[in-house]
Amino acid sequence: MAELINPKKTLDVIRENDFRFQKKFGQNFLIDAGVLSHIISSSEISKDDCVLEIGPGIGTMTQALCETAGHVIAVEIDGNLIPILEKTLASYDNVSILHKDILKVDLKALCHTYHDDKPLKVVANLPYYITTPIIMELLEKHLPVSSITVMVQKEVADRMKAKPGSKDYGALSLAVQFYSDPEIVQLVPPNCFIPRPTVSSSVIRLRCYDTPPVSCQDEAFMFDIIHAAFNQRRKTLQNALSSGLSISKTATVSALKDLNLKEDIRGEALSLSQFAALSNSLYSEKENV
C-alpha cells in the first residue's frame, strides 16, 4: 500500500517541500488507508490495465495505483506539485507524470501512446469545483474509457445515481446513466482529508457502456430536450419545451399521449427510456431547435 497514506507522512511531504494549498485547484489530500484500499479494490484494476489518474496531488493514490496497474498516467494541473510527484514516485517505473489541464488533454492520443488504443480506466480524487465538467468530458465525447472510479462531493454522487421523481434527479443523472452504470461504493467523511473539506464525499464507480441502454435517433437532440426540461424544472414539460426549444405545445402533448403520459407531466417524472422515446417522437420538430 502507498507509503504516504497517513496524516504524518502527508504533512511531512507538505512541510519538506514548502507546499501551499491553492483554493482555485480544490486540493484535498486523502489520508485514510481504508478509503484508499476501497477505491483501489472498487476500481477493479489489474496489471493489464492502464489507469488515468486526474489530480494526483502528492502521489498518495498514485503509489497504490502503480502497485496494482500495468501503467499509470498521472495528470496534474498544479506545477508546484510536479517536483513533489517526481520525488514520491521515483521508485516506480510504470508511471508517467503530465503537467496538464485534464480538460485540454487529448485522451485518445494518450490511449494510443500508453495503451495501444485500448480503453483506459480512470481513478481520481476529483476537485469538487470541476467534477461535473470532467465527468461529462469523459462520457459525452465517447473517449476510450471503460470505467471511472472517483471521489466526488456526496451531493454530486447522489445526483448521478438519482431516479425519476427524487429531488436529486436531473440532467446530470440522465447523462451519467445514459453512458454508464453508476454505483456508489463508499461514503467518506471530511476527516479523511487534509485539509478537511466542509462537505462529505462519496466514491462512485461508473461502468461505461459500449452501447447505451436506450435507443434514440439523435443523442444531441435528446439531451436538448432533457436540458430544457430541467432548466425550467417547475414548468410542465410542454411549457418547458415550448419556451426552451420552440417545440409546439401541440406536438409535445401529442407525443406524450402516444407514450401514455399525462399532458401536464414535468420532466422530473420521466425516465431515461421515456426521454429517449419522447425525443424520437419529436424528432420532426428538431428543425425548430
Beta strands, then each sheet from edge to edge (+ up, - down):
strand 1: 29-30
strand 2: 50-54
strand 3: 71-76
strand 4: 95-99
strand 5: 120-125
strand 6: 145-153
strand 7: 180-188
strand 8: 193-194
strand 9: 201-208
sheet 1: 1+ 8-
sheet 2: 4+ 3+ 2+ 5+ 6+ 9- 7+
end
